[in-house]
């Protein structure tokens, strides 16, 4: 019995020794693994010290920390100091006096569990920092609150600015009224009036310069300077136009100098309001001094516009561009209206100058700022005074004016590849309007409609070559206007219904107009389809159907006019209608045969068959008589039979 107990105790001791050896080996392996991991990762004991640095970007975190397990991602675990880390539970040894290797194994296991816990804690902290930096809460767009007029006037200083500018405007108007009253009642002499106005204006500008030195007086400085500059400009106008102390060129130079000085002062003070006030003061008061809208007034306003160009190039102030660019054009329009029929050389020159200066300045500004809305608007309306002035001129001068404007604008359009934005397209559209007026003025009668429709064809081809939609829409506009004129005068609908004797010259003109209608009905939709504006006929029937109806109208009028030229009188009329019906059926046959592999041609062919049948039933049966009716039905029927059989064979052979 004693031997058996001894044997069992030895076995247990040997087993315990082997377990101790195995624990020691595992401890060494764990130590090596931690050594390798610590070489590849940052020390996890430093993670709690980095926690307050919430501004550190997430992309600077180690990749090992981002790939670590993330327990409880929604609720971060509390940070526990290293000295308070819970110790892992170590199973108790079955011996009262454990082996030293058992204690070493328990110590290594405790360190490993603590490292695992700190690694998970570090990864959770990194995830929290990422959410705080990149996952910001969504905030819906809230527009800026609108400020009412009462709130604007209630701001500090708004009332003083308003009073100052109103006072300046009233003062300037008082100067004008004083000059008028002095002239009417003979007060002082012309020279004292001019000198007194110059001194008064210069004094106002000087006071404004002095007030601008202090921030509290700058509001009044702006108003005083604008009033003084306006007074100086009006004084220059009066000295030139009313008292004739200065020749025209000297008055223009002086006015330009005053305007440049005022605008430079506005640039120095960085005040667009002052620059606008300088321009508007001159614009509003100048017609009062010149006693109406005259070419001289247009010249003075052009001087102001030229003076504003450096400001427009240096500062993006649309109000200054509009205030300086529109008044010369408006003044030129009113000057033309007051001149009446026949016009005058001075007024025409002023209109051309207003348009030319406006166009040049618009091109200069858009070259620097392609999207400048004020410059583009000025470019669009610049030709208006010249085109309006041409309406009051005799035929030859009017054609010269409109043709010159058209050539300049079309040249700008042709150079559109070197221009940015809408500059070239706007110039092209304005040039086409000038070309339209030139054509309408130069031609009359049947030639007018034929030329207009021919220009529509030419513009469509230009659009195909240049890939510019403006040319295509311009061609459509020319075609519509020419077609309406043709329907009223050259090829009216009564041509197909009423039999009457027409002169050969009228029939030849109608034949040419009908040929132009047929050509433009084919060219316009084809070019629009090539440019991607029209879909295929199988997908979008309406535009192709409209073009087809116009083409049939032109082809029918051409055939009918040719038949009446060959066989005059009633016989030619009947023969023409028979040929129209037969030609439609033949054209339908050709389109159907060619449309075996092209859906668009097949659709057009079927539409043409329907049109031929409708014409037979609705028109030929009632309008034609005798052999003409029989010939129309027989020939058209035979052609349709042949077309049907041929088309069936082609379809079956595919």
C-alpha positions in Angstrom: 0.0 0.0 0.0 2.8 2.3 0.9 4.6 1.5 -2.3 1.4 2.2 -4.4 1.0 5.7 -2.8 4.7 6.4 -3.3 4.4 5.4 -7.0 1.3 7.7 -7.5 3.1 10.6 -5.8 6.1 10.2 -8.1 3.8 10.2 -11.2 2.1 13.4 -10.0 5.4 15.1 -9.3 6.7 14.2 -12.8 3.5 15.4 -14.4 3.8 18.7 -12.4 7.4 19.1 -13.6 6.4 18.6 -17.2 3.6 21.2 -16.9 6.1 23.6 -15.4 8.4 23.0 -18.3 5.6 23.6 -20.8 4.5 26.8 -19.0 8.1 28.1 -19.2 8.3 27.4 -22.9 4.9 29.1 -23.5 6.2 32.1 -21.5 9.3 32.4 -23.6 7.2 32.2 -26.8 4.9 34.9 -25.5 7.8 37.1 -24.6 9.2 36.8 -28.1 5.8 37.5 -29.7 5.5 40.7 -27.5 9.0 41.7 -28.5 8.2 41.4 -32.2 4.8 43.2 -31.8 6.4 46.1 -29.8 8.9 46.6 -32.6 6.1 47.0 -35.2 3.6 49.0 -33.0 3.8 52.1 -30.9 3.8 51.7 -27.2 0.3 51.2 -26.0 1.0 52.6 -22.6 1.2 56.1 -24.2 -2.4 56.0 -25.6 -4.1 57.5 -22.6 -1.6 60.5 -22.8 -2.6 61.2 -26.4 -6.3 61.2 -25.8 -6.7 64.9 -25.2 -5.2 65.7 -28.7 -8.5 65.6 -30.5 -7.2 67.7 -33.3 -4.8 65.0 -34.5 -6.0 63.9 -38.0 -7.1 60.3 -38.3 -4.8 59.5 -41.3 -1.8 59.8 -39.0 -2.8 56.7 -36.9 -0.9 53.5 -37.4 -2.5 51.0 -39.7 -2.2 48.3 -37.0 -4.4 50.4 -34.6 -7.0 50.9 -37.3 -7.2 47.1 -37.9 -7.5 46.2 -34.3 -10.8 44.9 -32.9 -13.3 47.7 -32.0 -15.5 46.5 -29.1 -18.5 48.6 -28.2 -17.9 51.2 -31.1 -21.0 53.2 -30.1 -20.1 53.6 -26.4 -16.4 54.0 -25.7 -15.0 52.2 -22.7 -13.9 54.3 -19.8 -10.3 55.2 -19.6 -8.6 53.2 -16.7 -5.2 54.3 -15.4 -2.5 51.6 -15.7 -2.3 51.2 -11.9 -6.1 50.5 -11.7 -6.1 47.9 -14.5 -8.1 44.8 -13.3 -5.8 41.8 -12.8 -6.8 38.7 -14.6 -7.9 35.7 -12.5 -5.2 33.1 -12.1 -6.4 29.6 -11.2 -5.1 28.5 -7.8 -2.4 25.9 -7.6 -3.2 22.6 -6.1 -0.1 22.9 -4.0 0.4 25.0 -0.9 3.8 26.0 -2.2 3.6 26.6 -5.9 6.6 26.1 -8.1 8.5 29.3 -9.1 7.9 28.6 -12.8 4.1 28.6 -12.1 4.4 32.2 -10.7 6.4 33.3 -13.7 3.8 31.9 -16.1 1.0 33.7 -14.2 2.9 37.0 -14.4 3.4 36.7 -18.1 -0.2 35.8 -18.7 -1.3 38.8 -16.7 1.0 41.1 -18.7 -0.4 39.7 -22.0 -4.0 40.3 -21.0 -3.2 43.8 -19.9 -1.5 44.5 -23.3 -4.6 43.1 -25.1 -6.9 45.3 -23.1 -4.8 48.5 -23.8 -4.6 47.7 -27.5 -8.4 47.5 -27.7 -8.7 50.7 -25.7 -6.3 52.4 -28.1 -8.2 51.3 -31.2 -11.5 52.5 -29.7 -9.9 55.9 -28.9 -8.7 56.2 -32.6 -12.2 55.4 -33.9 -13.7 58.1 -31.6 -11.2 60.6 -32.9 -12.0 59.7 -36.5 -15.8 60.2 -35.9 -15.2 63.6 -34.3 -13.1 64.8 -37.2 -14.7 63.4 -40.3 -18.3 62.5 -39.5 -19.7 65.9 -38.8 -23.5 66.1 -38.3 -25.5 67.2 -41.3 -26.6 70.8 -41.3 -29.3 71.8 -43.8 -28.8 74.9 -46.0 -30.3 78.0 -44.5 -30.5 81.1 -46.8 -29.3 84.4 -45.5 -32.1 86.3 -43.9 -33.4 89.1 -46.0 -32.9 92.6 -44.8 -35.8 94.9 -45.3 -35.6 98.5 -46.3 -36.6 99.7 -42.8 -33.7 97.6 -41.3 -31.2 99.0 -43.8 -32.3 102.6 -43.0 -32.2 101.8 -39.3 -28.5 100.9 -39.4 -26.0 103.4 -38.0 -24.9 105.9 -40.7 -27.5 104.9 -43.3 -29.6 108.0 -42.7 -26.7 110.3 -42.9 -25.6 108.8 -46.2 -29.0 109.1 -47.7 -29.4 112.7 -46.6 -25.9 113.5 -48.0 -26.6 112.0 -51.4 -30.1 113.6 -51.6 -28.5 116.9 -50.7 -25.9 116.5 -53.5 -28.5 115.8 -56.1 -30.7 118.7 -55.0 -27.6 121.0 -55.1 -26.7 119.9 -58.6 -30.2 120.5 -59.8 -30.1 123.9 -58.2 -27.0 124.8 -60.1 -28.7 123.9 -63.4 -31.8 125.9 -62.5 -29.6 128.8 -61.5 -27.8 128.8 -64.9 -31.1 128.6 -66.8 -32.6 131.4 -64.7 -29.5 133.6 -65.1 -29.7 133.1 -68.9 -33.4 134.0 -69.0 -33.1 137.1 -66.9 -29.7 138.3 -68.1 -27.9 138.1 -64.8 -24.2 138.5 -65.0 -22.5 137.9 -68.2 -21.6 134.6 -70.0 -18.0 134.7 -68.9 -18.8 135.3 -65.2 -21.3 132.5 -65.3 -18.7 130.1 -66.7 -16.0 131.2 -64.2 -18.4 131.1 -61.3 -19.6 127.6 -62.1 -16.0 126.4 -62.4 -15.0 128.0 -59.0 -18.1 126.6 -57.3 -17.5 123.1 -58.6 -13.8 123.1 -57.7 -14.7 124.4 -54.2 -17.1 121.5 -53.6 -14.5 119.0 -54.7 -11.9 120.6 -52.4 -14.2 120.5 -49.4 -14.9 116.8 -50.2 -11.2 116.1 -50.2 -10.7 117.7 -46.9 -13.6 115.9 -45.3 -12.4 112.5 -46.6 -9.4 112.7 -44.3 -11.5 111.8 -41.3 -13.6 108.6 -41.3 -16.6 110.4 -39.8 -16.8 112.8 -42.7 -16.3 110.4 -45.6 -20.1 110.1 -46.3 -20.4 113.8 -46.9 -17.1 113.8 -48.8 -18.5 111.4 -51.4 -21.6 113.4 -52.0 -19.7 116.8 -52.1 -17.1 115.4 -54.6 -19.8 113.9 -56.9 -21.7 117.2 -56.8 -18.6 119.3 -57.6 -17.5 117.1 -60.5 -21.0 117.2 -62.0 -21.0 121.0 -61.7 -17.6 121.2 -63.5 -18.8 118.9 -66.3 -22.0 121.0 -66.8 -19.9 124.1 -66.9 -17.7 122.6 -69.6 -20.8 121.7 -71.6 -22.3 125.2 -71.2 -19.0 126.8 -72.3 -18.9 124.7 -75.4 -22.6 124.5 -76.6 -24.3 127.5 -75.1 -21.7 130.2 -75.1 -19.3 128.8 -77.7 -16.2 129.9 -75.8 -14.6 126.6 -76.7 -14.6 124.7 -80.0 -16.2 121.2 -80.0 -12.9 119.3 -79.8 -11.7 121.5 -76.8 -15.0 121.0 -75.0 -14.8 117.3 -75.5 -11.2 117.2 -74.2 -12.1 119.3 -71.2 -15.2 117.1 -70.4 -13.1 114.0 -70.8 -10.5 115.4 -68.4 -13.1 116.2 -65.7 -14.7 112.8 -66.0 -11.3 111.0 -65.8 -10.4 113.0 -62.7 -13.7 112.1 -61.0 -13.4 108.5 -61.8 -9.8 108.3 -60.7 -10.8 109.9 -57.4 -13.5 107.2 -57.1 -10.9 104.5 -57.7 -8.6 106.0 -55.1 -11.4 106.1 -52.6 -12.6 102.6 -53.7 -16.2 103.8 -54.1 -18.3 102.4 -56.9 -21.1 104.6 -55.7 -19.0 107.8 -56.3 -18.1 106.6 -59.8 -21.7 105.9 -60.6 -22.8 109.2 -59.2 -20.1 111.1 -61.3 -21.4 109.4 -64.5 -25.1 109.8 -63.7 -24.7 113.4 -62.7 -23.2 114.2 -66.1 -25.7 112.1 -68.0 -28.8 113.5 -66.3 -27.9 117.2 -66.4 -26.2 117.3 -69.9 -29.5 117.3 -71.9 -30.8 120.3 -69.9 -27.8 122.4 -70.9 -27.7 121.3 -74.5 -31.5 122.0 -74.7 -32.4 118.6 -76.1 -31.0 115.4 -77.7 -28.5 116.5 -80.3 -25.4 114.9 -81.9 -23.3 117.1 -79.6 -24.9 115.6 -76.6 -24.1 112.1 -77.9 -20.5 113.1 -78.4 -20.2 114.4 -74.8 -21.8 111.2 -73.4 -19.3 109.1 -75.5 -16.5 111.1 -73.8 -17.8 110.0 -70.5 -18.1 106.4 -71.7 -14.5 106.4 -72.9 -13.3 107.9 -69.6 -15.0 105.1 -67.7 -13.1 102.4 -69.6 -10.0 102.3 -67.3 -12.3 102.0 -64.3 -14.1 99.1 -65.9 -10.8 97.4 -66.7 -9.4 97.9 -63.2 -12.6 97.4 -61.1 -15.5 95.1 -61.7 -18.2 97.7 -61.2 -21.3 96.8 -63.4 -23.2 99.9 -62.3 -20.5 102.2 -63.7 -20.5 100.2 -67.0 -24.3 100.5 -67.4 -24.4 104.1 -66.3 -21.7 105.0 -68.9 -22.6 102.7 -71.7 -26.4 103.0 -72.1 -26.9 106.8 -72.1 -25.0 107.4 -75.4 -27.1 104.8 -77.2 -30.4 106.2 -75.7 -29.4 109.7 -76.6 -28.6 108.7 -80.2 -32.0 107.0 -80.5 -33.8 110.1 -79.3 -31.7 112.3 -81.6 -32.6 110.1 -84.6 -36.3 110.3 -83.7 -36.2 114.1 -83.4 -34.3 114.4 -86.7 -37.2 112.7 -88.5 -37.3 111.2 -92.0 -34.3 112.0 -94.1 -32.0 112.1 -91.1 -28.8 114.1 -91.1 -25.1 113.5 -91.6 -24.2 114.6 -88.1 -26.9 112.4 -86.5 -25.9 109.3 -88.6 -22.2 109.9 -87.6 -23.2 110.2 -84.0 -25.2 106.9 -84.2 -22.3 105.1 -85.8 -19.9 106.5 -83.3 -22.1 105.4 -80.4 -22.4 101.9 -81.8 -18.7 101.6 -82.6 -17.5 102.9 -79.2 -19.9 100.6 -77.4 -18.8 97.6 -79.4 -15.1 98.4 -78.9 -15.4 98.9 -75.2 -17.5 95.8 -74.8 -14.9 93.7 -76.6 -12.1 95.2 -74.5 -13.9 94.4 -71.2 -15.0 90.9 -72.2 -11.4 90.1 -73.3 -10.4 90.6 -69.7 -13.6 89.3 -68.1 -15.4 87.0 -70.5 -18.4 86.6 -68.2 -19.0 90.3 -67.6 -22.8 90.7 -67.9 -22.8 94.5 -68.3 -20.3 94.3 -71.2 -22.2 91.5 -72.9 -25.5 93.5 -72.6 -23.7 96.6 -74.1 -22.4 94.4 -76.9 -25.9 93.2 -77.7 -27.5 96.7 -77.9 -24.6 98.6 -79.4 -25.8 98.3 -83.1 -29.3 99.5 -82.3 -28.7 103.3 -82.8 -27.1 102.7 -86.2 -29.8 100.4 -87.4 -32.5 102.8 -86.2 -30.8 105.7 -87.9 -30.7 103.8 -91.2 -34.5 103.5 -91.2 -34.8 107.3 -91.7 -32.2 107.5 -94.4 -32.7 107.1 -98.2 -32.1 103.7 -99.7 -28.4 104.0 -100.7 -27.1 105.5 -97.4 -29.2 103.2 -95.4 -27.8 100.1 -97.2 -24.3 101.5 -96.6 -24.9 102.0 -92.9 -26.5 98.6 -92.3 -24.0 96.7 -94.5 -21.1 98.3 -92.6 -22.5 97.3 -89.2 -23.2 93.8 -90.5 -19.7 93.4 -91.8 -18.1 94.5 -88.6 -20.2 92.3 -86.4 -19.9 89.3 -88.6 -16.1 89.8 -88.6 -16.2 89.7 -84.8 -18.3 86.6 -85.0 -15.8 85.0 -87.4 -13.0 85.8 -84.9 -15.1 84.1 -82.2 -12.6 81.3 -81.9 -10.2 83.8 -80.2 -13.0 85.1 -78.0 -14.3 83.6 -74.8 -17.8 83.1 -73.5 -20.8 84.5 -75.4 -19.0 87.4 -77.0 -18.7 85.9 -80.5 -22.3 84.5 -80.5 -23.8 87.8 -79.4 -21.9 89.6 -82.1 -23.0 87.1 -84.6 -26.6 87.4 -83.7 -26.5 91.2 -83.9 -24.6 90.9 -87.2 -27.4 88.7 -88.6 -30.0 91.2 -87.6 -28.0 93.9 -89.5 -27.7 91.6 -92.5 -31.4 91.0 -92.5 -32.2 94.7 -92.5 -29.7 95.2 -95.3 -31.4 92.6 -97.4 -34.9 94.0 -96.6 -33.7 97.5 -97.6 -31.8 96.6 -100.7 -34.2 94.1 -102.4 -37.9 94.2 -103.1 -40.5 92.1 -104.9 -39.9 88.5 -105.6 -36.1 88.9 -105.3 -36.5 89.8 -101.6 -38.1 86.4 -100.6 -35.7 84.4 -102.8 -32.6 86.1 -101.4 -33.8 85.7 -97.8 -34.5 82.0 -98.3 -31.2 81.6 -100.1 -29.4 83.2 -97.2 -31.1 80.8 -94.9 -29.6 77.9 -96.9 -26.2 79.5 -96.8 -26.4 80.0 -93.1 -27.4 76.4 -92.6 -24.3 75.3 -94.5 -22.2 77.7 -92.4 -23.6 76.2 -89.3 -22.7 72.7 -90.6 -19.1 73.8 -91.3 -18.5 75.9 -88.1 -20.7 73.8 -85.7 -22.3 77.1 -84.5 -25.9 76.9 -83.6 -26.3 80.7 -83.9 -25.9 80.4 -87.7 -28.5 77.6 -87.9 -31.0 79.6 -85.9 -30.2 82.7 -88.0 -30.9 80.6 -91.1 -34.2 79.5 -89.6 -35.1 83.2 -89.0 -34.2 84.2 -92.5 -36.2 81.3 -93.9 -39.3 82.1 -91.9 -39.4 85.7 -92.9 -38.7 84.9 -96.5 -41.3 82.1 -96.5 -44.0 84.4 -95.1 -43.2 87.0 -97.8 -43.3 84.3 -100.5 -46.7 82.9 -99.3 -48.2 86.4 -99.5 -46.8 87.6 -102.8 -44.8 85.1 -104.8 -46.2 81.6 -104.3 -49.6 82.0 -102.6 -51.9 79.1 -102.0 -54.2 80.4 -104.6 -51.6 79.4 -107.2 -52.8 75.8 -106.8 -56.5 76.5 -107.0 -57.2 79.4 -109.3 -56.6 79.3 -113.0 -55.5 82.7 -114.3 -53.0 84.0 -116.8 -49.8 85.1 -115.2 -46.9 87.0 -116.8 -43.9 84.8 -117.6 -41.7 87.0 -115.4 -43.9 86.3 -112.4 -43.9 82.6 -113.2 -40.1 82.6 -113.4 -39.8 84.4 -110.1 -42.3 82.1 -108.5 -40.3 79.1 -109.9 -37.1 80.4 -108.3 -38.7 81.1 -105.0 -40.3 77.6 -105.0 -36.9 76.1 -105.7 -35.4 78.0 -102.8 -38.2 76.7 -100.5 -37.5 73.1 -101.6 -33.8 73.5 -101.0 -34.1 75.1 -97.5 -36.7 72.4 -96.5 -34.1 69.8 -97.2 -31.1 71.6 -95.9 -32.3 72.9 -92.5 -33.6 69.6 -91.0 -30.6 67.7 -92.4 -28.1 70.2 -90.8 -30.1 70.2 -87.5 -29.9 66.4 -87.5 -26.2 66.4 -88.1 -25.6 68.9 -85.3 -27.7 66.8 -82.9 -30.6 69.2 -82.6 -33.1 66.9 -84.3 -33.5 63.2 -83.7 -34.2 60.8 -86.5 -37.6 60.8 -88.3 -38.5 57.5 -86.7 -38.0 59.0 -83.2 -39.2 62.6 -83.7 -41.8 62.9 -86.5 -43.1 66.4 -86.0 -40.1 68.6 -87.2 -39.5 66.2 -90.1 -43.2 66.3 -91.0 -43.2 70.1 -91.0 -40.1 70.2 -93.2 -41.7 67.6 -95.5 -44.9 69.6 -95.9 -42.8 72.7 -96.8 -40.7 70.7 -99.2 -43.9 69.3 -100.9 -45.3 72.8 -101.2 -42.1 74.1 -102.8 -41.8 71.1 -105.1 -45.5 71.4 -106.1 -45.2 75.2 -106.8 -42.0 74.6 -108.8 -43.6 71.9 -111.0 -46.8 73.9 -111.5 -44.9 77.0 -112.5 -42.8 75.0 -114.9 -45.8 73.4 -116.5 -47.5 76.8 -116.9 -44.4 78.2 -118.5 -44.2 75.3 -120.9 -48.0 75.1 -121.7 -49.7 78.4 -120.9 -53.3 78.7 -119.7 -55.7 76.0 -118.4 -53.9 73.1 -120.1 -50.6 73.9 -118.3 -52.5 74.1 -115.0 -54.0 70.6 -115.4 -50.8 69.1 -116.7 -48.9 70.6 -113.8 -51.3 69.0 -111.2 -51.0 65.6 -113.0 -47.2 65.9 -112.9 -47.3 66.8 -109.2 -49.3 63.8 -108.2 -47.2 61.4 -110.3 -44.0 62.9 -109.1 -45.0 62.4 -105.5 -45.8 58.7 -106.1 -42.5 58.3 -107.9 -40.6 60.0 -105.1 -42.4 57.7 -102.6 -41.3 54.6 -104.6 -37.7 55.8 -104.6 -37.7 56.5 -100.9 -39.3 53.1 -100.0 -36.8 51.2 -102.2 -33.9 53.1 -100.6 -35.5 52.8 -97.2 -35.1 49.0 -96.9 -32.0 49.6 -94.8 -32.8 53.1 -93.6 -35.7 53.7 -91.3 -35.9 57.4 -91.8 -36.3 57.1 -95.6 -38.9 54.5 -95.2 -40.9 56.7 -92.9 -40.7 59.6 -95.2 -41.7 57.4 -98.2 -44.9 56.2 -96.4 -45.8 59.8 -95.5 -45.3 60.8 -99.1 -47.6 57.9 -100.3 -50.3 59.2 -97.9 -49.9 62.7 -99.2 -50.2 61.5 -102.8 -53.4 59.5 -102.0 -54.9 62.5 -100.1 -54.2 64.8 -103.1 -55.9 62.3 -105.5 -59.0 62.0 -103.4 -59.4 65.5 -102.0 -58.1 67.7 -104.8 -57.6 65.9 -108.1 -61.0 64.2 -108.0 -62.8 67.6 -107.7 -60.5 70.0 -109.5 -59.4 68.0 -112.5 -61.7 66.9 -115.3 -61.5 64.8 -118.4 -58.2 63.2 -119.4 -56.3 65.0 -116.7 -58.3 63.3 -114.0 -58.0 59.9 -115.7 -54.3 60.3 -116.3 -53.6 61.3 -112.7 -55.5 58.3 -111.2 -54.1 55.8 -113.7 -50.5 56.8 -113.6 -50.5 57.3 -109.8 -52.2 53.9 -109.3 -49.8 52.0 -111.6 -46.8 53.6 -109.8 -48.2 52.7 -106.4 -48.9 49.1 -107.6 -45.3 48.8 -108.9 -44.0 50.3 -105.7 -46.0 47.8 -103.6 -44.8 44.8 -105.6 -41.2 45.9 -105.7 -41.1 46.8 -102.0 -42.7 43.4 -101.1 -40.0 41.5 -103.1 -37.2 43.5 -101.4 -38.6 42.8 -98.0 -39.0 39.1 -98.7 -35.4 38.8 -100.1 -33.9 40.2 -96.9 
